[in-house]
Amino acid sequence: MNNIIYLDAAASALKPESVIKAETEFLRDSYANAGRGVCARAVAVDTTVSHVRKKVADFIGAEDETQIIFTSGTTDGMNRIAKIIDNPVSGETLKNKTIMVSDLDHHSARLPFEVLRNSFDCKIVLCPMDRNYNLMCSDLPKADVFVITAMSNVLGVAQDVQGLISAARKKNPNVITIVDAAQYVVHEKIDVQKWNCDFMCFSAHKIGADTGLGVMYIKEPDRWVSPDKFGGGMVSRIVGSAASSNYSVKWETAPAKFEAGTLPLTQIIGLEPAIEHLISHRPNLDLIKYLYDRLSKNENIKVITERDSAMFTFVPKNMHVLDFGVMVGTMGLCLRVGNMCAGWLHNLMELSGTVRISVGSWNTMSDVQKAADIIEGIVK
Ligand SMILES: Cc1ncc(COP(=O)(O)O)c(C=O)c1O
C-alpha cells in the first residue's frame, strides 16, 4: 500500500500527524462528552470545543464564534440551510421563491435546492457563465436565494464570490446567499465578511481533519427562528407542563440552537491542527502546472482545466475514463474518475466523465512525474 501515489486530495485529504496525534490523545487520555457534564473532563472538552470554534471563526473571517455551527460536512450543511431558510415562524418562507444555482455546482450544493422546485413551487434559474465556465457577475437574474460554488471540484478556479454577491444584491437586496466553499477552502483564504454571504459551508475532511465534521457559517443566526434539527443540547427550557396542552419550548441561542445531539468531538479536536497545518502547507500548485505542461502536449489527452487551476482534469481520447481509472489504479495511482458529482457541468461540457488529479501537502514533484509516466504509457 505504501507504493500508492495518492493524487486525490480534492476528494479527501490525507491526515497530518498533528491531527492523528490530537485525536489519539483525546480518545486515550481526555475523552468526555461536551455540553452536558460538569466534571472536570467534560468542562475541559467544552473549553476545547469553544476554542476550536473561535479558531474556525478566525480562519474564515467571521465576526464571532456564535456564527460557526458544526455539521457533518458540506452536504449536511447545504441540506440544512435549505430547511433553515424556510422559516415560516418569522414569515420567511420559500414558497414560490426564485432560486439561482449554477452548472458549476456539486450535487450536494444544488440538489437540496433543486428539490424545492416541487415541494415549494420554487423557480430555479441559472447563474450565467462565460465561455471558460466562470460565473458571471453581469446579467444575473433576480433571485431570492443564490447558491454559489466558490470553486468547482472539476475546474478548480476560484470564483469572484464577493462580486457575485454584490451583483445579486443589486437586483434584490434581500437575496439569501449561500456559498459552497468545499474546494475553495483548501486553496484560498476565506473571508465571509468581505464576501458578505449569509451562509457558507465546508467539510473538515478536505482540509486534513477527519470525516463526519463540517462547518456551516451563519451570518445572522438569530434571524433564523426555527432550528432544523431537534434534540439534546439545544433546548434552553420547557415552559409549562406537558400535561396541559399549553406549553412551549425555548431554544438555546446559537450555536447550540443548531447543534442538536452529541457533536463529533474527536473530529472537532482534530480540526485545529488541521487548520494550522493547512495554513502553513497549502497544496503546491506547481505540481499541477507540471502536469499541464507535460500532458497537454500529448495528442491522446484532452485537457479540460487551465494551467493555473487548482487541479488537473482531462479526458483520455482513446478509452473510457472508468477503464482508465481501473488501469492507473492497478499501477498504484489514486486519482478520481467519473462525473465527480458534477453532472450538470459534465452535461454542459458534453462529457460523460473526466479524470481529475489533485494534490495535497504530502505530494512531491516525483509523485506527479511518476503519474505522468504512467498516464503517458496507458494512453499511447
Ligand atoms: C465543491 C464540492 N461541494 C460539496 C462537496 C460535498 O462534500 P462532502 O461530501 O464532504 O459533504 C464536495 C465534495 O467533493 C465538493 O467538491
The ligand as an ORCA input file, in Angstrom:
! r2SCAN-3c Opt
* xyz 0 1
  C     -17.495     21.563     -4.449
  C     -17.989     20.488     -3.524
  N     -19.131     20.691     -2.847
  C     -19.615     19.781     -1.993
  C     -18.970     18.593     -1.778
  C     -19.543     17.599     -0.812
  O     -18.697     17.441      0.272
  P     -18.958     16.286      1.355
  O     -19.105     15.015      0.588
  O     -17.749     16.326      2.221
  O     -20.198     16.654      2.076
  C     -17.783     18.333     -2.461
  C     -17.086     17.029     -2.298
  O     -16.419     16.547     -3.155
  C     -17.280     19.303     -3.350
  O     -16.143     19.094     -4.021
*
